[in-house]
């Protein structure tokens, strides 16, 4: 496979003629480049008017490789042939070099050019590209490729230092200006000789423009060049290999992409997201560009106007910059009614709003780069979780969040510089376990989590935000204008017809199971736990009537009946002969749930076995803790037209290994999960802590 390298354009703020004088001082030897052992001129020629000077040199380079590899190869230095074509009239120097040593095994080709800066004729541009094709090398192909890459990178950096060294030496010696070339007067005899026949194959006959037409044409292509100073100023430090990937990907887009070419900062994010693997970054970028075109994302900031309801209840907004100059976005997720927002504006509107935040973030990064004079390519998010509880685990809301994470990860990679999570409550590990598998590992490393008041003082927010920027609700000095959120009134919810039009009812019905509860005929769901500590989570809506929710544990296997493969047993599962306290035990205190309420909760299991989630009709007379109904009661309930309760429910088990694995990656000081585990499993006699929460 041929490896290709392209360096960014290097600019010397000196005239071309002075740079050429510095370049000539590199030969025949150059002490500033230790691997360059010396050179000798093989051929040399000039055009009759002296405008074109062609020099062919043989250059010896020391092999900077392990001794074993040098011994196997049988050489201590390699020979390269370099051809320089200096055109004083056009003010260009074109350099081509290739290896003679091991030419049957390895092919190295290098192309360089010095040209006049297109916007300032007193400056000089330098470009360099190379290709490496290792066909075979005694079984050390990979090692040789790494050595070649390392040496190429070092030579690119060293080459600039050498030219600048000789420029400074010339200036210190009093040579700060060299006149431009002018044609000498042509005598009549010389004119007759020039008009005579020539060898059409000679370089003099072809002339500089015809002999090097493709090379000159390539130099004139400004679209695939990147100035080294521009990279340092606007994109940040890039190694020569990284700069080469950026140039190649941008050049490929210019040749193949129909439409607006992304900015270099945008392309660079995709390269970083794929660790500068060119093919993977190209594929990811192409998919994103297609997505942007399909959804007209380039016009989003001009066309998107968030509904008034979002502006009032979406608790997020921009707030100055962090200590590194990154734009700062504050999101008070714990104060936000995610379920209410989805029922009021729909998932698509929320997604469009999140995309507009990301588009605005990129725009603010560009503004910060211009303002500070250094590259700012990402922003910081301050995520306040005070108020986060089990209602935020409403499954359609979690699914919508996962979809948004996926869209942002695919189309806005490397835009999040840092995520500061403060006031993380003990329910946070449950939410984190659900969403963390969908977050890129590189992104997860940017998360900093503070529970309780740990964000205050040294090591907290003051390490990342100036004190005058920390918002007032976190004890800072800055008045924060981010909306406070709050519950969305039900009167603002979309109607069922509007929800059907938005396709939300279908999506929610695919997540939830429906159940009916009759008097004397509870609905029960069996969850089998094979190991001690797992986390059972539940989420249900009461559509009609009032019910009592309980959670039981048993070591016996209830009669499960016939069911589809892969589904949980449900219905009435507890045997009528079982006795509470002997055959099964209650592990969550009974919870009365009223019509219209939405319940989210979790339980950390203490023992393996079968856990039973039970919903039974609420009896005002206090029959919550009564024994199981008799057969006559059940038959009466089934055949009588009496009252019936309806609900939608969802439950899930988080394995302990997954749960703890996610927790260990947080690197948080105290997560509160151990306290949650202790309180929720401290009792099996009905006195345990109830971790269910009634939202609406």
C-alpha positions in Angstrom: 0.0 0.0 0.0 1.3 3.4 -0.9 1.5 5.9 1.9 1.2 9.5 1.0 2.1 12.6 3.0 1.3 16.2 2.5 2.7 19.0 4.6 1.0 22.3 5.2 2.2 25.4 3.3 5.1 27.0 5.1 5.5 30.8 4.8 8.8 32.6 5.0 8.3 36.4 5.3 11.3 37.1 3.1 11.7 37.6 -0.6 12.1 34.6 -2.9 15.7 35.6 -3.9 16.9 35.8 -0.2 15.3 32.4 0.6 17.1 30.9 -2.3 20.4 32.2 -1.1 19.7 30.6 2.3 18.7 27.3 0.6 22.0 27.1 -1.4 23.9 27.3 1.9 22.6 23.8 2.8 24.9 22.2 0.2 27.2 20.4 -0.1 26.9 19.6 3.6 24.7 20.8 6.3 25.8 20.5 10.0 22.3 21.5 11.2 20.9 18.2 9.7 22.9 15.4 11.2 21.4 12.7 9.0 22.5 14.6 5.9 26.1 13.2 5.3 26.8 15.2 2.2 26.1 15.6 -1.5 27.8 15.9 -4.9 26.6 17.5 -8.2 25.9 14.9 -10.9 24.7 17.3 -13.7 24.1 21.0 -14.0 22.8 23.1 -16.8 21.5 26.6 -17.4 19.2 28.2 -20.0 20.9 30.6 -22.4 19.4 33.6 -20.7 20.3 32.3 -17.3 16.7 32.2 -16.0 16.6 28.5 -15.5 19.2 26.6 -13.4 18.9 22.8 -13.3 21.0 20.9 -10.7 21.0 17.1 -10.2 22.6 15.9 -6.9 23.4 12.6 -5.3 22.7 12.9 -1.5 23.8 10.6 1.2 21.6 10.2 4.3 22.5 8.3 7.4 20.1 5.5 8.3 18.5 6.4 11.5 17.3 2.9 12.4 18.1 0.2 15.0 21.4 -1.5 14.6 19.9 -4.9 13.9 17.9 -3.5 11.0 21.0 -1.7 9.6 22.9 -5.0 9.9 20.3 -7.0 8.1 20.0 -4.4 5.4 23.8 -4.2 5.1 24.0 -0.4 4.8 24.9 2.5 7.0 23.6 5.2 4.6 21.2 5.5 1.7 21.5 7.5 -1.5 18.8 9.8 -2.9 18.9 11.6 -6.2 17.6 15.1 -6.1 16.7 17.3 -9.1 16.3 21.0 -8.5 14.9 23.3 -11.2 15.3 27.0 -10.2 13.4 29.5 -12.4 14.5 33.0 -11.6 12.1 34.5 -14.0 9.0 32.8 -12.6 10.6 32.9 -9.1 10.0 29.2 -8.4 12.1 26.3 -7.3 10.8 22.8 -7.9 12.5 19.8 -6.2 12.0 16.2 -7.0 13.9 13.4 -5.1 13.8 9.6 -5.2 15.8 6.8 -3.6 18.5 4.8 -5.4 19.3 2.5 -2.5 16.8 -0.5 -2.3 14.9 1.0 -5.2 13.7 -2.5 -6.1 12.2 -3.0 -2.6 11.2 0.5 -1.5 10.1 3.5 -3.5 10.3 6.9 -2.0 9.3 10.0 -4.0 9.4 13.5 -2.7 8.1 16.7 -4.3 8.9 20.2 -2.9 8.4 23.7 -4.2 9.3 27.3 -3.3 7.0 29.9 -4.8 6.1 33.5 -4.3 3.2 34.1 -1.8 0.0 34.8 -3.9 -0.9 37.8 -1.7 2.5 39.2 -0.9 5.3 39.1 -3.5 7.9 39.7 -0.8 7.1 36.5 1.0 7.9 32.9 0.0 5.8 29.8 0.3 7.2 26.2 0.7 5.2 23.0 0.1 6.3 19.4 0.6 4.7 16.1 -0.2 6.0 12.5 -0.3 4.9 9.0 -1.1 6.3 5.7 0.4 5.7 2.3 -1.2 7.3 -0.6 0.7 7.1 -3.7 -1.5 9.3 -5.9 0.6 12.0 -5.4 3.2 13.3 -8.6 4.8 10.1 -9.0 6.8 10.5 -5.6 8.5 8.0 -3.7 6.4 6.0 -2.3 9.3 9.1 -1.3 11.2 10.5 0.5 8.2 7.2 2.4 7.7 7.3 3.6 11.3 10.9 4.7 11.0 10.2 6.5 7.7 7.2 8.3 9.2 9.3 9.4 12.2 12.1 10.6 10.1 9.9 12.4 7.7 8.2 14.3 10.6 11.6 15.2 12.1 12.9 16.4 8.7 9.8 18.6 8.0 10.3 20.4 11.3 14.1 20.6 11.0 13.9 21.9 7.4 12.2 25.1 8.5 14.7 25.7 11.3 17.6 25.3 8.9 16.3 27.8 6.4 15.6 30.3 9.1 19.1 29.7 10.5 20.7 30.6 7.2 18.4 33.5 6.7 19.4 35.0 10.0 23.1 34.3 9.2 22.7 36.1 5.8 21.1 39.1 7.5 23.7 39.2 10.3 26.4 39.3 7.5 24.7 42.3 6.0 22.8 40.6 3.2 19.1 41.5 3.6 18.2 42.1 -0.1 19.1 40.4 -3.3 17.9 42.0 -6.6 15.5 40.1 -8.7 16.6 38.5 -11.9 16.5 40.6 -15.1 17.3 39.2 -18.6 20.8 40.1 -19.9 21.0 42.0 -23.3 21.0 39.4 -26.1 23.8 39.8 -28.7 22.9 39.3 -32.4 25.1 36.2 -32.6 23.4 34.6 -29.6 20.0 35.4 -31.1 21.0 33.5 -34.3 22.2 30.5 -32.3 19.0 30.5 -30.2 16.9 30.4 -33.5 18.9 27.4 -34.8 17.8 23.8 -34.6 17.8 22.1 -31.2 17.5 18.6 -29.9 13.8 18.3 -29.1 14.5 15.9 -26.3 16.8 18.3 -24.4 15.5 20.2 -21.3 16.8 23.4 -22.8 14.6 22.9 -25.9 11.5 22.1 -23.9 12.0 25.2 -21.7 11.0 25.4 -18.0 7.2 25.7 -18.6 6.9 22.7 -20.9 9.4 20.4 -19.0 7.5 21.0 -15.7 4.0 21.8 -16.8 2.2 19.4 -14.4 4.4 20.5 -11.5 3.8 24.2 -12.2 0.1 23.5 -12.6 0.0 21.8 -9.2 1.7 24.8 -7.6 -1.0 27.0 -8.9 -3.8 25.1 -7.2 -4.6 27.1 -4.1 -7.6 25.0 -3.2 -5.6 22.2 -1.6 -3.1 24.2 0.3 -2.9 25.0 4.0 -0.7 27.7 5.4 1.3 26.5 8.4 0.8 29.8 10.3 -2.9 29.5 9.6 -3.0 26.0 11.1 -1.2 27.1 14.2 -3.4 30.2 14.6 -6.9 28.8 13.7 -6.7 25.0 14.1 -4.1 24.4 16.8 -0.9 22.3 16.8 -0.9 19.5 14.3 1.8 17.0 13.6 2.9 16.8 10.0 1.0 13.6 9.6 -2.2 15.1 11.0 -1.8 18.2 8.8 -1.3 15.8 5.8 -4.6 14.0 6.6 -6.4 17.3 6.8 -5.0 18.4 3.4 -5.8 15.1 1.7 -9.4 15.0 3.0 -10.1 18.6 2.1 -8.6 18.0 -1.4 -10.7 14.9 -1.8 -13.9 16.9 -0.9 -13.0 19.6 -3.4 -12.7 17.0 -6.1 -15.8 14.9 -5.3 -18.3 16.7 -3.1 -21.1 18.6 -4.8 -22.1 21.5 -2.6 -20.6 23.6 0.2 -17.2 22.5 1.3 -17.0 22.3 5.1 -14.6 24.6 7.0 -11.2 23.1 8.0 -12.3 23.2 11.7 -15.3 21.0 10.8 -13.2 18.5 8.8 -10.6 18.3 11.6 -13.2 17.3 14.1 -14.1 14.2 12.1 -10.4 13.3 11.7 -9.9 13.6 15.5 -13.0 11.5 16.1 -11.5 8.7 14.0 -7.9 9.1 15.4 -6.8 10.6 11.9 -7.7 7.3 10.2 -8.4 8.9 6.8 -10.8 6.3 5.3 -12.9 6.1 8.5 -13.0 9.9 8.9 -14.0 10.3 5.2 -16.9 7.8 5.6 -18.1 9.5 8.8 -17.9 13.0 7.2 -19.7 12.0 4.0 -22.6 10.5 6.0 -22.8 13.6 8.0 -22.8 15.9 5.0 -25.6 13.8 3.4 -27.5 14.1 6.7 -27.0 17.9 6.8 -28.3 18.2 3.3 -31.3 16.0 3.8 -32.4 17.9 6.9 -31.3 21.3 5.7 -29.2 21.8 8.9 -27.0 24.5 7.3 -30.1 26.8 7.4 -31.2 25.8 10.9 -30.0 28.9 12.7 -31.9 31.1 10.2 -35.1 29.0 10.0 -35.5 27.5 13.5 -37.6 29.5 16.0 -38.2 27.6 19.2 -41.8 27.5 20.4 -42.6 29.9 23.3 -43.1 26.9 25.5 -39.6 25.6 24.9 -38.1 29.1 25.6 -39.9 29.1 28.9 -39.5 25.5 30.1 -36.2 24.3 28.4 -33.7 25.0 31.2 -30.6 25.6 29.1 -28.7 28.5 27.6 -25.3 30.1 26.8 -23.4 31.8 29.6 -20.0 33.5 28.9 -16.9 31.4 28.6 -14.8 28.9 30.7 -11.3 29.6 31.9 -9.8 28.4 28.6 -12.0 30.7 26.5 -14.5 28.0 25.4 -18.2 29.0 25.1 -20.1 27.8 28.2 -23.5 26.2 27.9 -25.6 25.6 31.1 -28.2 22.9 31.3 -30.3 22.5 34.4 -31.6 19.0 33.5 -32.8 18.3 37.1 -35.2 21.2 36.9 -36.5 20.2 33.4 -39.8 18.3 32.9 -38.6 16.1 30.0 -41.8 14.2 29.9 -43.9 17.3 29.9 -41.8 18.9 27.1 -42.1 15.8 24.9 -45.9 15.7 25.4 -46.2 19.4 24.7 -43.9 19.9 21.7 -42.9 16.5 20.6 -39.6 14.7 20.2 -38.8 16.2 16.8 -39.0 19.8 18.1 -36.8 18.9 21.0 -34.2 17.3 18.6 -34.3 20.4 16.3 -33.7 22.6 19.4 -30.7 20.5 20.5 -29.3 20.7 17.0 -29.7 24.5 17.0 -27.7 24.5 20.2 -24.9 22.6 18.6 -24.9 24.8 15.5 -24.8 27.9 17.7 -21.9 26.3 19.6 -19.8 26.0 16.5 -20.6 29.6 15.6 -19.5 30.8 19.0 -16.3 28.8 18.8 -15.5 30.6 15.5 -16.1 33.9 17.3 -13.9 33.0 20.2 -11.1 32.0 17.9 -11.2 35.4 16.1 -11.5 37.2 19.4 -8.7 35.4 21.2 -6.4 34.9 18.2 -6.0 31.2 19.0 -8.0 28.1 18.1 -11.2 27.4 20.1 -12.8 24.3 18.6 -15.1 23.1 21.4 -17.3 24.3 24.1 -17.9 23.4 27.8 -21.2 22.2 29.2 -22.2 22.7 32.9 -24.9 20.2 33.7 -26.8 20.8 37.0 -28.6 17.6 38.2 -30.2 19.0 41.3 -33.8 17.7 41.2 -33.0 14.7 39.0 -35.1 11.8 40.2 -36.8 8.7 38.9 -39.3 10.6 36.8 -36.4 11.4 34.4 -36.2 7.7 33.7 -39.5 7.8 31.8 -38.7 5.4 29.0 -39.8 7.5 26.0 -37.7 10.4 27.4 -34.7 8.1 27.8 -35.1 6.8 24.3 -35.4 10.3 22.9 -32.2 11.2 24.8 -30.4 8.2 23.4 -31.4 9.2 19.9 -30.2 12.8 20.4 -26.9 11.5 21.7 -26.5 9.3 18.6 -27.3 12.2 16.3 -24.9 14.6 18.0 -22.1 12.0 18.2 -22.4 11.2 14.5 -22.6 14.8 13.3 -20.9 17.0 15.9 -17.9 15.0 17.0 -15.2 16.6 19.1 -17.3 19.6 19.8 -17.7 19.0 23.6 -14.5 20.1 25.3 -15.6 19.4 28.8 -18.7 18.3 30.7 -19.0 19.5 34.3 -21.7 17.5 36.1 -22.6 19.0 39.5 -25.0 18.0 42.3 -25.3 14.5 40.9 -27.9 12.7 43.1 -27.9 9.0 44.0 -30.3 8.2 41.1 -27.7 9.4 38.6 -25.9 6.0 38.3 -29.1 4.4 37.1 -29.5 7.0 34.3 -25.7 6.8 33.5 -25.9 3.0 33.1 -28.7 3.4 30.6 -27.0 6.1 28.4 -23.2 5.5 28.8 -22.9 2.6 26.3 -24.1 5.1 23.6 -21.5 7.7 24.4 -18.1 7.6 22.7 -15.2 6.6 25.0 -13.3 9.7 24.0 -16.3 11.8 25.0 -16.7 10.0 28.4 -13.1 10.9 29.3 -14.2 14.6 29.2 -16.8 14.1 32.0 -16.2 15.5 35.5 -18.8 14.5 38.1 -19.4 16.2 41.4 -21.9 14.9 43.9 -23.3 17.0 46.8 -21.3 20.2 47.3 -18.0 18.8 46.1 -18.0 21.3 43.2 -17.3 24.1 45.7 -13.8 25.0 46.6 -10.4 23.9 45.2 -10.6 21.1 42.6 -14.2 22.1 41.8 -15.7 24.6 39.4 -13.1 27.2 40.2 -10.5 25.1 38.3 -12.5 25.5 35.1 -14.6 28.7 35.5 -13.6 32.1 36.7 -15.4 33.0 39.9 -17.3 35.8 38.3 -18.7 33.4 35.7 -20.0 30.7 38.2 -23.8 31.1 38.2 -25.6 32.4 41.3 -27.6 29.2 41.8 -24.3 27.4 42.4 -23.1 30.0 44.8 -21.2 32.1 42.3 -21.3 35.8 41.6 -22.9 35.7 38.1 -26.6 36.3 37.5 -27.6 33.5 35.2 -30.5 34.1 32.8 -31.0 30.5 31.9 -34.7 29.5 32.3 -35.4 27.7 35.5 -37.6 25.0 33.9 -40.4 23.6 36.0 -43.4 21.4 35.3 -45.2 21.9 32.0 -48.9 22.3 32.6 -51.0 19.5 31.3 -53.2 22.0 29.5 -50.3 22.6 27.1 -49.9 19.0 26.1 -50.6 18.0 22.6 -53.9 16.2 21.9 -54.0 12.6 21.0 -54.6 13.5 17.4 -51.5 15.8 17.4 -49.4 13.0 19.0 -50.6 10.5 16.4 -49.6 13.0 13.7 -46.2 13.3 15.3 -46.0 9.4 15.5 -45.3 9.5 19.2 -48.2 7.2 20.3 -46.9 4.4 18.1 -43.3 4.8 19.4 -44.5 4.8 23.0 -46.8 1.8 22.5 -43.8 -0.1 21.1 -42.0 0.5 24.4 -44.8 -0.2 26.9 -47.0 -3.1 27.7 -50.7 -2.6 28.5 -52.5 -4.3 31.4 -55.9 -4.4 33.0 -56.4 -4.8 36.8 -59.7 -6.1 38.1 -60.9 -6.2 41.6 -59.5 -9.4 43.1 -57.4 -10.0 40.0 -54.0 -8.2 40.2 -51.5 -8.0 37.4 -48.1 -9.3 38.1 -44.8 -9.5 36.2 -42.0 -12.0 37.1 -38.4 -10.9 36.8 -35.7 -13.6 37.4 -32.5 -12.4 39.0 -29.6 -14.9 38.7 -27.0 -12.9 40.8 -27.2 -11.0 44.0 -27.0 -7.3 43.2 -28.8 -6.1 40.1 -31.0 -3.1 39.6 -34.7 -3.5 38.6 -36.2 -0.4 37.1 -39.8 0.3 36.3 -41.9 3.0 34.7 -45.7 2.9 34.4 -48.6 5.2 33.7 -52.0 4.8 35.4 -54.6 5.4 32.6 -57.8 4.6 34.6 -58.6 4.0 38.3 -56.3 3.8 41.3 -53.9 0.9 41.9 -51.5 -0.2 44.6 -48.0 -1.1 43.4 -45.8 -3.6 45.4 -42.6 -5.6 44.8 -42.2 -9.1 46.1 -39.3 -11.6 46.2 -39.6 -15.4 46.2 -37.2 -18.3 45.8 -40.0 -20.5 44.4 -40.9 -20.5 40.7 -44.4 -19.2 40.2 -46.7 -21.0 37.6 -45.7 -19.1 34.5 -48.1 -20.5 31.9 -47.5 -20.4 28.2 -45.8 -17.3 26.8 -43.8 -16.2 23.8 -40.1 -16.9 23.8 -38.0 -14.0 25.2 -41.0 -12.4 27.0 -41.5 -12.1 30.8 -44.3 -14.0 32.5 -47.2 -11.7 33.4 -50.8 -12.0 34.7 -51.7 -13.4 38.0 -48.6 -15.4 39.1 -48.6 -15.8 42.9 -50.1 -19.1 43.9 -53.2 -18.9 46.0 -51.6 -21.2 48.6 -48.6 -19.0 49.2 -48.3 -17.3 52.5 -46.7 -13.8 52.8 -43.6 -14.0 55.0 -43.1 -17.7 54.4 -43.3 -18.4 50.6 -42.6 -14.9 49.5 -41.7 -11.5 51.0 -42.4 -7.9 50.2 -39.2 -5.9 49.4 -40.8 -2.5 48.5 -43.5 -0.8 50.6 -46.9 -0.6 48.9 -47.4 2.6 46.9 -50.8 3.9 46.1 -50.9 5.3 42.6 -53.8 7.6 41.4 -55.3 7.8 38.0 -53.2 10.0 35.7 -50.0 9.6 37.6 -46.7 8.4 36.1 -44.4 6.3 38.3 -40.7 5.7 37.8 -38.6 3.7 40.3 -35.8 1.2 40.9 -34.8 -1.4 43.4 -31.3 -2.8 44.1 -31.8 -6.6 44.6 -30.2 -8.3 47.5 -30.7 -11.9 46.7 -31.1 -14.1 43.5 -34.5 -15.5 42.8 -37.8 -14.3 41.3 -39.0 -10.7 41.9 -42.7 -10.0 41.2 -44.0 -6.6 40.3 -47.6 -6.4 41.3 -50.4 -3.9 40.5 -53.8 -4.5 42.3 -56.9 -2.3 42.5 -56.8 0.1 45.4 -59.3 -0.5 48.2 -59.9 2.6 50.4 -60.7 0.3 53.3 -56.9 -0.4 53.8 -56.7 -3.8 52.2 -53.3 -3.1 50.8 -51.6 -5.6 53.1 -54.3 -8.2 53.0 -53.8 -11.7 52.0 -54.3 -12.9 48.5 -57.9 -13.0 47.0 -59.7 -16.3 46.9 -60.9 -18.1 43.8 -64.5 -16.9 44.3 -63.3 -13.3 44.3 -61.3 -13.7 41.1 -64.2 -15.4 39.3 -66.6 -12.7 40.4 -64.2 -10.0 39.2 -63.7 -11.6 35.8 -67.4 -12.1 35.1 -68.8 -8.9 36.6 -68.9 -5.6 34.8 -67.5 -3.8 37.8 -64.7 -1.2 37.8 -61.5 -1.9 36.0 -58.0 -0.2 36.2 -55.8 0.2 33.1 -52.1 0.9 33.0 -49.0 1.0 30.7 -45.8 -0.4 32.1 -42.2 -1.1 31.3 -39.5 -2.8 33.4 -35.8 -3.5 32.9 -32.9 -5.2 34.7 -29.5 -3.6 34.9 -26.9 -6.3 35.6 -24.5 -5.5 38.4 -21.4 -5.9 36.2 -22.7 -3.4 33.7 -23.8 -1.1 36.5 -20.5 -1.1 38.3 -18.5 -1.0 35.1 -20.2 2.2 34.2 -19.7 3.6 37.7 -16.0 2.9 37.7 -15.5 4.8 34.5 -17.0 7.9 36.1 -13.9 8.5 38.3 -16.2 10.3 40.7 -15.3 10.9 44.3 -18.7 9.8 45.8 -21.6 8.6 43.7 -24.1 7.9 46.4 -24.9 4.5 44.8 -23.6 2.6 47.9 -26.1 4.6 50.1 -28.9 3.8 47.6 -28.0 0.1 47.6 -28.0 0.0 51.4 -31.3 1.7 52.0 -33.3 0.0 49.3 -32.3 -3.5 50.3 -32.1 -3.0 54.1 -35.3 -4.8 54.8 -37.4 -7.6 53.5 -40.4 -7.1 55.8 -42.1 -4.1 54.1 -40.0 -1.4 55.8 -37.5 -0.9 53.0 -36.9 2.5 51.4 -39.3 3.0 48.4 -37.4 4.4 45.4 -40.5 4.9 43.3 -41.4 8.5 42.4 -44.7 9.9 41.4 -44.3 12.4 38.6 -47.6 12.8 36.7 
